[in-house]
Amino acid sequence: MADSVYRVTEVIGTSPNSFAEAAKNAIETAAKSVRDLRIAEVLREDVVIEDGAVKAYRVRLGISFKYESSEGE
């Protein structure tokens, strides 16, 4: 098995409904421009509060993707 190299970058997803939907939004958006996503780790969850009520859910994810090999693995 050849060695692999991965990059981890942070993205933040938001949703008015739930943390799960916020994470899904972040992953689906990132997948449109980054190929070969592998893992998403929840780094932080928080909520936006307005007038004493939860306005939005936010999830910060560390997503990893594999660098492509120039050797045609």
mmCIF file as Biopython writes it, N, C-alpha, C and O atoms, coordinates in Angstrom:
data_model
#
loop_
_atom_site.group_PDB
_atom_site.id
_atom_site.type_symbol
_atom_site.label_atom_id
_atom_site.label_alt_id
_atom_site.label_comp_id
_atom_site.label_asym_id
_atom_site.label_entity_id
_atom_site.label_seq_id
_atom_site.pdbx_PDB_ins_code
_atom_site.Cartn_x
_atom_site.Cartn_y
_atom_site.Cartn_z
_atom_site.occupancy
_atom_site.B_iso_or_equiv
_atom_site.auth_seq_id
_atom_site.auth_asym_id
_atom_site.pdbx_PDB_model_num
ATOM 1   N N  . MET A ? 1  ? 0.846   -1.185 0.000   1.0 0.0 1  A 1 
ATOM 2   C CA . MET A ? 1  ? 0.000   0.000  0.000   1.0 0.0 1  A 1 
ATOM 3   C C  . MET A ? 1  ? 0.889   1.246  0.000   1.0 0.0 1  A 1 
ATOM 4   O O  . MET A ? 1  ? 1.811   1.359  0.808   1.0 0.0 1  A 1 
ATOM 5   N N  . ALA A ? 2  ? 0.609   2.158  -0.896  1.0 0.0 2  A 1 
ATOM 6   C CA . ALA A ? 2  ? 1.393   3.391  -0.998  1.0 0.0 2  A 1 
ATOM 7   C C  . ALA A ? 2  ? 1.034   4.350  0.123   1.0 0.0 2  A 1 
ATOM 8   O O  . ALA A ? 2  ? -0.080  4.329  0.648   1.0 0.0 2  A 1 
ATOM 9   N N  . ASP A ? 3  ? 1.997   5.191  0.483   1.0 0.0 3  A 1 
ATOM 10  C CA . ASP A ? 3  ? 1.735   6.215  1.489   1.0 0.0 3  A 1 
ATOM 11  C C  . ASP A ? 3  ? 0.731   7.224  0.940   1.0 0.0 3  A 1 
ATOM 12  O O  . ASP A ? 3  ? 0.680   7.471  -0.265  1.0 0.0 3  A 1 
ATOM 13  N N  . SER A ? 4  ? -0.061  7.799  1.831   1.0 0.0 4  A 1 
ATOM 14  C CA . SER A ? 4  ? -1.038  8.814  1.439   1.0 0.0 4  A 1 
ATOM 15  C C  . SER A ? 4  ? -0.820  10.063 2.271   1.0 0.0 4  A 1 
ATOM 16  O O  . SER A ? 4  ? -0.324  10.005 3.396   1.0 0.0 4  A 1 
ATOM 17  N N  . VAL A ? 5  ? -1.199  11.184 1.697   1.0 0.0 5  A 1 
ATOM 18  C CA . VAL A ? 5  ? -1.121  12.464 2.389   1.0 0.0 5  A 1 
ATOM 19  C C  . VAL A ? 5  ? -2.495  13.104 2.352   1.0 0.0 5  A 1 
ATOM 20  O O  . VAL A ? 5  ? -3.155  13.143 1.313   1.0 0.0 5  A 1 
ATOM 21  N N  . TYR A ? 6  ? -2.913  13.604 3.503   1.0 0.0 6  A 1 
ATOM 22  C CA . TYR A ? 6  ? -4.233  14.219 3.620   1.0 0.0 6  A 1 
ATOM 23  C C  . TYR A ? 6  ? -4.099  15.656 4.107   1.0 0.0 6  A 1 
ATOM 24  O O  . TYR A ? 6  ? -3.161  15.997 4.827   1.0 0.0 6  A 1 
ATOM 25  N N  . ARG A ? 7  ? -5.034  16.476 3.709   1.0 0.0 7  A 1 
ATOM 26  C CA . ARG A ? 7  ? -5.115  17.857 4.187   1.0 0.0 7  A 1 
ATOM 27  C C  . ARG A ? 7  ? -6.367  17.974 5.047   1.0 0.0 7  A 1 
ATOM 28  O O  . ARG A ? 7  ? -7.402  17.386 4.734   1.0 0.0 7  A 1 
ATOM 29  N N  . VAL A ? 8  ? -6.265  18.732 6.126   1.0 0.0 8  A 1 
ATOM 30  C CA . VAL A ? 8  ? -7.422  19.014 6.965   1.0 0.0 8  A 1 
ATOM 31  C C  . VAL A ? 8  ? -7.664  20.515 6.926   1.0 0.0 8  A 1 
ATOM 32  O O  . VAL A ? 8  ? -6.749  21.309 7.147   1.0 0.0 8  A 1 
ATOM 33  N N  . THR A ? 9  ? -8.884  20.888 6.647   1.0 0.0 9  A 1 
ATOM 34  C CA . THR A ? 9  ? -9.254  22.297 6.618   1.0 0.0 9  A 1 
ATOM 35  C C  . THR A ? 9  ? -10.567 22.471 7.370   1.0 0.0 9  A 1 
ATOM 36  O O  . THR A ? 9  ? -11.353 21.531 7.491   1.0 0.0 9  A 1 
ATOM 37  N N  . GLU A ? 10 ? -10.796 23.665 7.869   1.0 0.0 10 A 1 
ATOM 38  C CA . GLU A ? 10 ? -12.004 23.916 8.648   1.0 0.0 10 A 1 
ATOM 39  C C  . GLU A ? 10 ? -13.063 24.607 7.794   1.0 0.0 10 A 1 
ATOM 40  O O  . GLU A ? 10 ? -12.772 25.501 6.999   1.0 0.0 10 A 1 
ATOM 41  N N  . VAL A ? 11 ? -14.292 24.163 7.989   1.0 0.0 11 A 1 
ATOM 42  C CA . VAL A ? 11 ? -15.445 24.796 7.358   1.0 0.0 11 A 1 
ATOM 43  C C  . VAL A ? 11 ? -16.519 24.977 8.423   1.0 0.0 11 A 1 
ATOM 44  O O  . VAL A ? 11 ? -16.550 24.249 9.415   1.0 0.0 11 A 1 
ATOM 45  N N  . ILE A ? 12 ? -17.385 25.938 8.214   1.0 0.0 12 A 1 
ATOM 46  C CA . ILE A ? 12 ? -18.495 26.180 9.138   1.0 0.0 12 A 1 
ATOM 47  C C  . ILE A ? 12 ? -19.786 26.094 8.353   1.0 0.0 12 A 1 
ATOM 48  O O  . ILE A ? 12 ? -19.958 26.763 7.334   1.0 0.0 12 A 1 
ATOM 49  N N  . GLY A ? 13 ? -20.694 25.259 8.841   1.0 0.0 13 A 1 
ATOM 50  C CA . GLY A ? 13 ? -22.019 25.142 8.238   1.0 0.0 13 A 1 
ATOM 51  C C  . GLY A ? 13 ? -23.061 25.737 9.166   1.0 0.0 13 A 1 
ATOM 52  O O  . GLY A ? 13 ? -22.904 25.719 10.387  1.0 0.0 13 A 1 
ATOM 53  N N  . THR A ? 14 ? -24.124 26.265 8.581   1.0 0.0 14 A 1 
ATOM 54  C CA . THR A ? 14 ? -25.195 26.847 9.381   1.0 0.0 14 A 1 
ATOM 55  C C  . THR A ? 14 ? -26.537 26.269 8.949   1.0 0.0 14 A 1 
ATOM 56  O O  . THR A ? 14 ? -26.698 25.783 7.829   1.0 0.0 14 A 1 
ATOM 57  N N  . SER A ? 15 ? -27.488 26.335 9.864   1.0 0.0 15 A 1 
ATOM 58  C CA . SER A ? 15 ? -28.848 25.886 9.589   1.0 0.0 15 A 1 
ATOM 59  C C  . SER A ? 15 ? -29.786 26.525 10.593  1.0 0.0 15 A 1 
ATOM 60  O O  . SER A ? 15 ? -29.418 26.709 11.753  1.0 0.0 15 A 1 
ATOM 61  N N  . PRO A ? 16 ? -30.988 26.866 10.169  1.0 0.0 16 A 1 
ATOM 62  C CA . PRO A ? 16 ? -31.970 27.358 11.131  1.0 0.0 16 A 1 
ATOM 63  C C  . PRO A ? 16 ? -32.629 26.228 11.925  1.0 0.0 16 A 1 
ATOM 64  O O  . PRO A ? 16 ? -33.389 26.486 12.858  1.0 0.0 16 A 1 
ATOM 65  N N  . ASN A ? 17 ? -32.334 24.952 11.548  1.0 0.0 17 A 1 
ATOM 66  C CA . ASN A ? 17 ? -33.070 23.817 12.101  1.0 0.0 17 A 1 
ATOM 67  C C  . ASN A ? 17 ? -32.310 22.935 13.089  1.0 0.0 17 A 1 
ATOM 68  O O  . ASN A ? 17 ? -32.868 22.543 14.114  1.0 0.0 17 A 1 
ATOM 69  N N  . SER A ? 18 ? -31.034 22.612 12.795  1.0 0.0 18 A 1 
ATOM 70  C CA . SER A ? 18 ? -30.334 21.655 13.656  1.0 0.0 18 A 1 
ATOM 71  C C  . SER A ? 18 ? -28.832 21.652 13.387  1.0 0.0 18 A 1 
ATOM 72  O O  . SER A ? 18 ? -28.363 22.136 12.357  1.0 0.0 18 A 1 
ATOM 73  N N  . PHE A ? 19 ? -28.084 21.084 14.360  1.0 0.0 19 A 1 
ATOM 74  C CA . PHE A ? 19 ? -26.646 20.904 14.177  1.0 0.0 19 A 1 
ATOM 75  C C  . PHE A ? 19 ? -26.377 19.915 13.043  1.0 0.0 19 A 1 
ATOM 76  O O  . PHE A ? 19 ? -25.464 20.121 12.244  1.0 0.0 19 A 1 
ATOM 77  N N  . ALA A ? 20 ? -27.166 18.848 12.972  1.0 0.0 20 A 1 
ATOM 78  C CA . ALA A ? 20 ? -26.962 17.839 11.929  1.0 0.0 20 A 1 
ATOM 79  C C  . ALA A ? 20 ? -27.136 18.446 10.542  1.0 0.0 20 A 1 
ATOM 80  O O  . ALA A ? 20 ? -26.356 18.158 9.634   1.0 0.0 20 A 1 
ATOM 81  N N  . GLU A ? 21 ? -28.140 19.270 10.379  1.0 0.0 21 A 1 
ATOM 82  C CA . GLU A ? 21 ? -28.366 19.915 9.086   1.0 0.0 21 A 1 
ATOM 83  C C  . GLU A ? 21 ? -27.258 20.910 8.769   1.0 0.0 21 A 1 
ATOM 84  O O  . GLU A ? 21 ? -26.868 21.055 7.611   1.0 0.0 21 A 1 
ATOM 85  N N  . ALA A ? 22 ? -26.752 21.592 9.782   1.0 0.0 22 A 1 
ATOM 86  C CA . ALA A ? 22 ? -25.640 22.520 9.576   1.0 0.0 22 A 1 
ATOM 87  C C  . ALA A ? 22 ? -24.402 21.767 9.082   1.0 0.0 22 A 1 
ATOM 88  O O  . ALA A ? 22 ? -23.723 22.226 8.164   1.0 0.0 22 A 1 
ATOM 89  N N  . ALA A ? 23 ? -24.108 20.611 9.690   1.0 0.0 23 A 1 
ATOM 90  C CA . ALA A ? 23 ? -22.961 19.802 9.258   1.0 0.0 23 A 1 
ATOM 91  C C  . ALA A ? 23 ? -23.160 19.299 7.837   1.0 0.0 23 A 1 
ATOM 92  O O  . ALA A ? 23 ? -22.234 19.327 7.026   1.0 0.0 23 A 1 
ATOM 93  N N  . LYS A ? 24 ? -24.360 18.842 7.539   1.0 0.0 24 A 1 
ATOM 94  C CA . LYS A ? 24 ? -24.669 18.342 6.194   1.0 0.0 24 A 1 
ATOM 95  C C  . LYS A ? 24 ? -24.491 19.450 5.161   1.0 0.0 24 A 1 
ATOM 96  O O  . LYS A ? 24 ? -23.931 19.213 4.090   1.0 0.0 24 A 1 
ATOM 97  N N  . ASN A ? 25 ? -24.959 20.650 5.470   1.0 0.0 25 A 1 
ATOM 98  C CA . ASN A ? 25 ? -24.803 21.782 4.554   1.0 0.0 25 A 1 
ATOM 99  C C  . ASN A ? 25 ? -23.331 22.080 4.291   1.0 0.0 25 A 1 
ATOM 100 O O  . ASN A ? 25 ? -22.943 22.330 3.150   1.0 0.0 25 A 1 
ATOM 101 N N  . ALA A ? 26 ? -22.515 22.056 5.335   1.0 0.0 26 A 1 
ATOM 102 C CA . ALA A ? 26 ? -21.085 22.334 5.177   1.0 0.0 26 A 1 
ATOM 103 C C  . ALA A ? 26 ? -20.415 21.285 4.290   1.0 0.0 26 A 1 
ATOM 104 O O  . ALA A ? 26 ? -19.642 21.629 3.397   1.0 0.0 26 A 1 
ATOM 105 N N  . ILE A ? 27 ? -20.704 20.029 4.531   1.0 0.0 27 A 1 
ATOM 106 C CA . ILE A ? 27 ? -20.085 18.947 3.761   1.0 0.0 27 A 1 
ATOM 107 C C  . ILE A ? 27 ? -20.530 18.974 2.309   1.0 0.0 27 A 1 
ATOM 108 O O  . ILE A ? 27 ? -19.705 18.840 1.405   1.0 0.0 27 A 1 
ATOM 109 N N  . GLU A ? 28 ? -21.821 19.145 2.078   1.0 0.0 28 A 1 
ATOM 110 C CA . GLU A ? 28 ? -22.320 19.155 0.701   1.0 0.0 28 A 1 
ATOM 111 C C  . GLU A ? 28 ? -21.770 20.343 -0.088  1.0 0.0 28 A 1 
ATOM 112 O O  . GLU A ? 28 ? -21.486 20.215 -1.279  1.0 0.0 28 A 1 
ATOM 113 N N  . THR A ? 29 ? -21.619 21.483 0.559   1.0 0.0 29 A 1 
ATOM 114 C CA . THR A ? 29 ? -21.055 22.648 -0.119  1.0 0.0 29 A 1 
ATOM 115 C C  . THR A ? 29 ? -19.571 22.438 -0.414  1.0 0.0 29 A 1 
ATOM 116 O O  . THR A ? 29 ? -19.112 22.736 -1.516  1.0 0.0 29 A 1 
ATOM 117 N N  . ALA A ? 30 ? -18.823 21.932 0.557   1.0 0.0 30 A 1 
ATOM 118 C CA . ALA A ? 30 ? -17.390 21.677 0.348   1.0 0.0 30 A 1 
ATOM 119 C C  . ALA A ? 30 ? -17.169 20.643 -0.754  1.0 0.0 30 A 1 
ATOM 120 O O  . ALA A ? 30 ? -16.221 20.755 -1.531  1.0 0.0 30 A 1 
ATOM 121 N N  . ALA A ? 31 ? -18.030 19.652 -0.822  1.0 0.0 31 A 1 
ATOM 122 C CA . ALA A ? 31 ? -17.879 18.581 -1.813  1.0 0.0 31 A 1 
ATOM 123 C C  . ALA A ? 31 ? -18.043 19.073 -3.247  1.0 0.0 31 A 1 
ATOM 124 O O  . ALA A ? 31 ? -17.632 18.392 -4.186  1.0 0.0 31 A 1 
ATOM 125 N N  . LYS A ? 32 ? -18.637 20.239 -3.421  1.0 0.0 32 A 1 
ATOM 126 C CA . LYS A ? 32 ? -18.799 20.799 -4.769  1.0 0.0 32 A 1 
ATOM 127 C C  . LYS A ? 32 ? -17.475 21.292 -5.344  1.0 0.0 32 A 1 
ATOM 128 O O  . LYS A ? 32 ? -17.322 21.368 -6.563  1.0 0.0 32 A 1 
ATOM 129 N N  . SER A ? 33 ? -16.513 21.631 -4.477  1.0 0.0 33 A 1 
ATOM 130 C CA . SER A ? 33 ? -15.247 22.157 -4.985  1.0 0.0 33 A 1 
ATOM 131 C C  . SER A ? 33 ? -14.013 21.382 -4.521  1.0 0.0 33 A 1 
ATOM 132 O O  . SER A ? 33 ? -12.910 21.636 -5.003  1.0 0.0 33 A 1 
ATOM 133 N N  . VAL A ? 34 ? -14.187 20.439 -3.588  1.0 0.0 34 A 1 
ATOM 134 C CA . VAL A ? 34 ? -13.064 19.636 -3.107  1.0 0.0 34 A 1 
ATOM 135 C C  . VAL A ? 34 ? -13.382 18.169 -3.367  1.0 0.0 34 A 1 
ATOM 136 O O  . VAL A ? 34 ? -14.415 17.656 -2.937  1.0 0.0 34 A 1 
ATOM 137 N N  . ARG A ? 35 ? -12.472 17.503 -4.081  1.0 0.0 35 A 1 
ATOM 138 C CA . ARG A ? 35 ? -12.688 16.085 -4.381  1.0 0.0 35 A 1 
ATOM 139 C C  . ARG A ? 35 ? -12.147 15.198 -3.266  1.0 0.0 35 A 1 
ATOM 140 O O  . ARG A ? 35 ? -11.252 15.588 -2.516  1.0 0.0 35 A 1 
ATOM 141 N N  . ASP A ? 36 ? -12.701 14.024 -3.178  1.0 0.0 36 A 1 
ATOM 142 C CA . ASP A ? 36 ? -12.191 12.953 -2.324  1.0 0.0 36 A 1 
ATOM 143 C C  . ASP A ? 36 ? -12.201 13.317 -0.832  1.0 0.0 36 A 1 
ATOM 144 O O  . ASP A ? 36 ? -11.237 13.054 -0.113  1.0 0.0 36 A 1 
ATOM 145 N N  . LEU A ? 37 ? -13.308 13.926 -0.381  1.0 0.0 37 A 1 
ATOM 146 C CA . LEU A ? 37 ? -13.457 14.171 1.056   1.0 0.0 37 A 1 
ATOM 147 C C  . LEU A ? 37 ? -13.475 12.830 1.775   1.0 0.0 37 A 1 
ATOM 148 O O  . LEU A ? 37 ? -14.056 11.865 1.279   1.0 0.0 37 A 1 
ATOM 149 N N  . ARG A ? 38 ? -12.842 12.767 2.940   1.0 0.0 38 A 1 
ATOM 150 C CA . ARG A ? 38 ? -12.717 11.497 3.655   1.0 0.0 38 A 1 
ATOM 151 C C  . ARG A ? 38 ? -13.413 11.490 5.007   1.0 0.0 38 A 1 
ATOM 152 O O  . ARG A ? 38 ? -14.233 10.613 5.282   1.0 0.0 38 A 1 
ATOM 153 N N  . ILE A ? 39 ? -13.095 12.451 5.839   1.0 0.0 39 A 1 
ATOM 154 C CA . ILE A ? 39 ? -13.576 12.474 7.225   1.0 0.0 39 A 1 
ATOM 155 C C  . ILE A ? 39 ? -13.994 13.893 7.572   1.0 0.0 39 A 1 
ATOM 156 O O  . ILE A ? 39 ? -13.384 14.861 7.118   1.0 0.0 39 A 1 
ATOM 157 N N  . ALA A ? 40 ? -15.036 14.006 8.377   1.0 0.0 40 A 1 
ATOM 158 C CA . ALA A ? 40 ? -15.412 15.304 8.943   1.0 0.0 40 A 1 
ATOM 159 C C  . ALA A ? 40 ? -15.500 15.124 10.454  1.0 0.0 40 A 1 
ATOM 160 O O  . ALA A ? 40 ? -16.217 14.256 10.952  1.0 0.0 40 A 1 
ATOM 161 N N  . GLU A ? 41 ? -14.766 15.950 11.163  1.0 0.0 41 A 1 
ATOM 162 C CA . GLU A ? 41 ? -14.753 15.902 12.621  1.0 0.0 41 A 1 
ATOM 163 C C  . GLU A ? 41 ? -15.392 17.175 13.163  1.0 0.0 41 A 1 
ATOM 164 O O  . GLU A ? 41 ? -15.006 18.279 12.782  1.0 0.0 41 A 1 
ATOM 165 N N  . VAL A ? 42 ? -16.369 17.020 14.051  1.0 0.0 42 A 1 
ATOM 166 C CA . VAL A ? 42 ? -16.997 18.187 14.656  1.0 0.0 42 A 1 
ATOM 167 C C  . VAL A ? 42 ? -16.016 18.791 15.654  1.0 0.0 42 A 1 
ATOM 168 O O  . VAL A ? 42 ? -15.616 18.142 16.621  1.0 0.0 42 A 1 
ATOM 169 N N  . LEU A ? 43 ? -15.636 20.040 15.405  1.0 0.0 43 A 1 
ATOM 170 C CA . LEU A ? 43 ? -14.695 20.734 16.275  1.0 0.0 43 A 1 
ATOM 171 C C  . LEU A ? 43 ? -15.414 21.612 17.292  1.0 0.0 43 A 1 
ATOM 172 O O  . LEU A ? 43 ? -14.947 21.801 18.415  1.0 0.0 43 A 1 
ATOM 173 N N  . ARG A ? 44 ? -16.551 22.141 16.875  1.0 0.0 44 A 1 
ATOM 174 C CA . ARG A ? 44 ? -17.279 23.063 17.755  1.0 0.0 44 A 1 
ATOM 175 C C  . ARG A ? 44 ? -18.714 23.213 17.265  1.0 0.0 44 A 1 
ATOM 176 O O  . ARG A ? 44 ? -18.976 23.222 16.063  1.0 0.0 44 A 1 
ATOM 177 N N  . GLU A ? 45 ? -19.619 23.328 18.196  1.0 0.0 45 A 1 
ATOM 178 C CA . GLU A ? 45 ? -21.007 23.641 17.885  1.0 0.0 45 A 1 
ATOM 179 C C  . GLU A ? 45 ? -21.409 24.872 18.690  1.0 0.0 45 A 1 
ATOM 180 O O  . GLU A ? 45 ? -21.045 25.007 19.858  1.0 0.0 45 A 1 
ATOM 181 N N  . ASP A ? 46 ? -22.158 25.762 18.060  1.0 0.0 46 A 1 
ATOM 182 C CA . ASP A ? 46 ? -22.699 26.894 18.801  1.0 0.0 46 A 1 
ATOM 183 C C  . ASP A ? 46 ? -24.002 27.331 18.153  1.0 0.0 46 A 1 
ATOM 184 O O  . ASP A ? 46 ? -24.374 26.851 17.082  1.0 0.0 46 A 1 
ATOM 185 N N  . VAL A ? 47 ? -24.684 28.241 18.816  1.0 0.0 47 A 1 
ATOM 186 C CA . VAL A ? 47 ? -25.944 28.750 18.286  1.0 0.0 47 A 1 
ATOM 187 C C  . VAL A ? 47 ? -25.909 30.268 18.252  1.0 0.0 47 A 1 
ATOM 188 O O  . VAL A ? 47 ? -25.231 30.914 19.051  1.0 0.0 47 A 1 
ATOM 189 N N  . VAL A ? 48 ? -26.652 30.817 17.310  1.0 0.0 48 A 1 
ATOM 190 C CA . VAL A ? 48 ? -26.840 32.253 17.227  1.0 0.0 48 A 1 
ATOM 191 C C  . VAL A ? 48 ? -28.156 32.553 17.943  1.0 0.0 48 A 1 
ATOM 192 O O  . VAL A ? 48 ? -29.184 31.939 17.659  1.0 0.0 48 A 1 
ATOM 193 N N  . ILE A ? 49 ? -28.108 33.503 18.871  1.0 0.0 49 A 1 
ATOM 194 C CA . ILE A ? 49 ? -29.299 33.843 19.660  1.0 0.0 49 A 1 
ATOM 195 C C  . ILE A ? 49 ? -29.744 35.252 19.310  1.0 0.0 49 A 1 
ATOM 196 O O  . ILE A ? 49 ? -28.940 36.184 19.293  1.0 0.0 49 A 1 
ATOM 197 N N  . GLU A ? 50 ? -31.027 35.399 19.032  1.0 0.0 50 A 1 
ATOM 198 C CA . GLU A ? 50 ? -31.626 36.718 18.794  1.0 0.0 50 A 1 
ATOM 199 C C  . GLU A ? 50 ? -32.919 36.814 19.580  1.0 0.0 50 A 1 
ATOM 200 O O  . GLU A ? 50 ? -33.757 35.915 19.522  1.0 0.0 50 A 1 
ATOM 201 N N  . ASP A ? 51 ? -33.078 37.882 20.301  1.0 0.0 51 A 1 
ATOM 202 C CA . ASP A ? 51 ? -34.283 38.125 21.108  1.0 0.0 51 A 1 
ATOM 203 C C  . ASP A ? 51 ? -34.596 36.949 22.032  1.0 0.0 51 A 1 
ATOM 204 O O  . ASP A ? 51 ? -35.760 36.596 22.219  1.0 0.0 51 A 1 
ATOM 205 N N  . GLY A ? 52 ? -33.563 36.348 22.605  1.0 0.0 52 A 1 
ATOM 206 C CA . GLY A ? 52 ? -33.749 35.259 23.558  1.0 0.0 52 A 1 
ATOM 207 C C  . GLY A ? 52 ? -34.103 33.917 22.958  1.0 0.0 52 A 1 
ATOM 208 O O  . GLY A ? 52 ? -34.451 32.990 23.689  1.0 0.0 52 A 1 
ATOM 209 N N  . ALA A ? 53 ? -34.021 33.790 21.639  1.0 0.0 53 A 1 
ATOM 210 C CA . ALA A ? 53 ? -34.354 32.523 20.976  1.0 0.0 53 A 1 
ATOM 211 C C  . ALA A ? 53 ? -33.220 32.113 20.038  1.0 0.0 53 A 1 
ATOM 212 O O  . ALA A ? 53 ? -32.467 32.954 19.548  1.0 0.0 53 A 1 
ATOM 213 N N  . VAL A ? 54 ? -33.113 30.818 19.801  1.0 0.0 54 A 1 
ATOM 214 C CA . VAL A ? 54 ? -32.099 30.301 18.879  1.0 0.0 54 A 1 
ATOM 215 C C  . VAL A ? 54 ? -32.496 30.672 17.455  1.0 0.0 54 A 1 
ATOM 216 O O  . VAL A ? 54 ? -33.569 30.306 16.975  1.0 0.0 54 A 1 
ATOM 217 N N  . LYS A ? 55 ? -31.617 31.399 16.798  1.0 0.0 55 A 1 
ATOM 218 C CA . LYS A ? 55 ? -31.857 31.839 15.417  1.0 0.0 55 A 1 
ATOM 219 C C  . LYS A ? 55 ? -31.224 30.881 14.410  1.0 0.0 55 A 1 
ATOM 220 O O  . LYS A ? 55 ? -31.787 30.626 13.345  1.0 0.0 55 A 1 
ATOM 221 N N  . ALA A ? 56 ? -30.039 30.348 14.757  1.0 0.0 56 A 1 
ATOM 222 C CA . ALA A ? 56 ? -29.337 29.448 13.837  1.0 0.0 56 A 1 
ATOM 223 C C  . ALA A ? 56 ? -28.388 28.544 14.606  1.0 0.0 56 A 1 
ATOM 224 O O  . ALA A ? 56 ? -27.880 28.901 15.669  1.0 0.0 56 A 1 
ATOM 225 N N  . TYR A ? 57 ? -28.164 27.370 14.042  1.0 0.0 57 A 1 
ATOM 226 C CA . TYR A ? 57 ? -27.198 26.399 14.563  1.0 0.0 57 A 1 
ATOM 227 C C  . TYR A ? 57 ? -25.963 26.471 13.679  1.0 0.0 57 A 1 
ATOM 228 O O  . TYR A ? 57 ? -26.070 26.552 12.456  1.0 0.0 57 A 1 
ATOM 229 N N  . ARG A ? 58 ? -24.783 26.441 14.308  1.0 0.0 58 A 1 
ATOM 230 C CA . ARG A ? 58 ? -23.527 26.480 13.558  1.0 0.0 58 A 1 
ATOM 231 C C  . ARG A ? 58 ? -22.634 25.330 13.998  1.0 0.0 58 A 1 
ATOM 232 O O  . ARG A ? 58 ? -22.527 25.021 15.185  1.0 0.0 58 A 1 
ATOM 233 N N  . VAL A ? 59 ? -22.000 24.709 13.024  1.0 0.0 59 A 1 
ATOM 234 C CA . VAL A ? 59 ? -21.068 23.610 13.281  1.0 0.0 59 A 1 
ATOM 235 C C  . VAL A ? 59 ? -19.762 23.903 12.568  1.0 0.0 59 A 1 
ATOM 236 O O  . VAL A ? 59 ? -19.748 24.161 11.365  1.0 0.0 59 A 1 
ATOM 237 N N  . ARG A ? 60 ? -18.660 23.861 13.315  1.0 0.0 60 A 1 
ATOM 238 C CA . ARG A ? 60 ? -17.328 23.991 12.721  1.0 0.0 60 A 1 
ATOM 239 C C  . ARG A ? 60 ? -16.780 22.574 12.559  1.0 0.0 60 A 1 
ATOM 240 O O  . ARG A ? 60 ? -16.694 21.815 13.524  1.0 0.0 60 A 1 
ATOM 241 N N  . LEU A ? 61 ? -16.415 22.234 11.335  1.0 0.0 61 A 1 
ATOM 242 C CA . LEU A ? 61 ? -15.915 20.899 11.019  1.0 0.0 61 A 1 
ATOM 243 C C  . LEU A ? 61 ? -14.477 20.973 10.536  1.0 0.0 61 A 1 
ATOM 244 O O  . LEU A ? 61 ? -14.091 21.909 9.837   1.0 0.0 61 A 1 
ATOM 245 N N  . GLY A ? 62 ? -13.696 19.986 10.913  1.0 0.0 62 A 1 
ATOM 246 C CA . GLY A ? 62 ? -12.398 19.751 10.300  1.0 0.0 62 A 1 
ATOM 247 C C  . GLY A ? 62 ? -12.618 18.675 9.256   1.0 0.0 62 A 1 
ATOM 248 O O  . GLY A ? 62 ? -12.878 17.525 9.608   1.0 0.0 62 A 1 
ATOM 249 N N  . ILE A ? 63 ? -12.519 19.020 7.978   1.0 0.0 63 A 1 
ATOM 250 C CA . ILE A ? 63 ? -12.730 18.019 6.931   1.0 0.0 63 A 1 
ATOM 251 C C  . ILE A ? 63 ? -11.388 17.657 6.310   1.0 0.0 63 A 1 
ATOM 252 O O  . ILE A ? 63 ? -10.520 18.510 6.124   1.0 0.0 63 A 1 
ATOM 253 N N  . SER A ? 64 ? -11.237 16.387 5.997   1.0 0.0 64 A 1 
ATOM 254 C CA . SER A ? 64 ? -9.980  15.952 5.393   1.0 0.0 64 A 1 
ATOM 255 C C  . SER A ? 64 ? -10.233 15.419 3.993   1.0 0.0 64 A 1 
ATOM 256 O O  . SER A ? 64 ? -11.276 14.836 3.698   1.0 0.0 64 A 1 
ATOM 257 N N  . PHE A ? 65 ? -9.245  15.638 3.150   1.0 0.0 65 A 1 
ATOM 258 C CA . PHE A ? 65 ? -9.286  15.090 1.806   1.0 0.0 65 A 1 
ATOM 259 C C  . PHE A ? 65 ? -7.891  14.631 1.428   1.0 0.0 65 A 1 
ATOM 260 O O  . PHE A ? 65 ? -6.890  15.133 1.939   1.0 0.0 65 A 1 
ATOM 261 N N  . LYS A ? 66 ? -7.850  13.688 0.541   1.0 0.0 66 A 1 
ATOM 262 C CA . LYS A ? 66 ? -6.588  13.069 0.145   1.0 0.0 66 A 1 
ATOM 263 C C  . LYS A ? 66 ? -5.984  13.831 -1.032  1.0 0.0 66 A 1 
ATOM 264 O O  . LYS A ? 66 ? -6.668  14.145 -2.006  1.0 0.0 66 A 1 
ATOM 265 N N  . TYR A ? 67 ? -4.693  14.121 -0.921  1.0 0.0 67 A 1 
ATOM 266 C CA . TYR A ? 67 ? -3.985  14.700 -2.055  1.0 0.0 67 A 1 
ATOM 267 C C  . TYR A ? 67 ? -3.872  13.648 -3.148  1.0 0.0 67 A 1 
ATOM 268 O O  . TYR A ? 67 ? -3.650  12.469 -2.870  1.0 0.0 67 A 1 
ATOM 269 N N  . GLU A ? 68 ? -4.025  14.084 -4.387  1.0 0.0 68 A 1 
ATOM 270 C CA . GLU A ? 68 ? -3.917  13.163 -5.512  1.0 0.0 68 A 1 
ATOM 271 C C  . GLU A ? 68 ? -2.452  12.857 -5.773  1.0 0.0 68 A 1 
ATOM 272 O O  . GLU A ? 68 ? -1.593  13.732 -5.670  1.0 0.0 68 A 1 
ATOM 273 N N  . SER A ? 69 ? -2.184  11.632 -6.104  1.0 0.0 69 A 1 
ATOM 274 C CA . SER A ? 69 ? -0.832  11.204 -6.429  1.0 0.0 69 A 1 
ATOM 275 C C  . SER A ? 69 ? -0.552  11.469 -7.894  1.0 0.0 69 A 1 
ATOM 276 O O  . SER A ? 69 ? -1.428  11.295 -8.742  1.0 0.0 69 A 1 
ATOM 277 N N  . SER A ? 70 ? 0.654   11.886 -8.191  1.0 0.0 70 A 1 
ATOM 278 C CA . SER A ? 70 ? 1.043   12.093 -9.596  1.0 0.0 70 A 1 
ATOM 279 C C  . SER A ? 70 ? 1.546   10.800 -10.216 1.0 0.0 70 A 1 
ATOM 280 O O  . SER A ? 70 ? 1.880   10.763 -11.400 1.0 0.0 70 A 1 
ATOM 281 N N  . GLU A ? 71 ? 1.599   9.737  -9.417  1.0 0.0 71 A 1 
ATOM 282 C CA . GLU A ? 71 ? 2.116   8.460  -9.896  1.0 0.0 71 A 1 
ATOM 283 C C  . GLU A ? 71 ? 1.014   7.521  -10.336 1.0 0.0 71 A 1 
ATOM 284 O O  . GLU A ? 71 ? 1.311   6.395  -10.732 1.0 0.0 71 A 1 
ATOM 285 N N  . GLY A ? 72 ? -0.259  7.933  -10.285 1.0 0.0 72 A 1 
ATOM 286 C CA . GLY A ? 72 ? -1.365  7.089  -10.737 1.0 0.0 72 A 1 
ATOM 287 C C  . GLY A ? 72 ? -1.620  5.916  -9.836  1.0 0.0 72 A 1 
ATOM 288 O O  . GLY A ? 72 ? -1.749  4.797  -10.331 1.0 0.0 72 A 1 
ATOM 289 N N  . GLU A ? 73 ? -1.701  6.109  -8.533  1.0 0.0 73 A 1 
ATOM 290 C CA . GLU A ? 73 ? -1.956  5.030  -7.567  1.0 0.0 73 A 1 
ATOM 291 C C  . GLU A ? 73 ? -3.100  4.162  -7.971  1.0 0.0 73 A 1 
ATOM 292 O O  . GLU A ? 73 ? -3.435  3.214  -7.262  1.0 0.0 73 A 1 
#
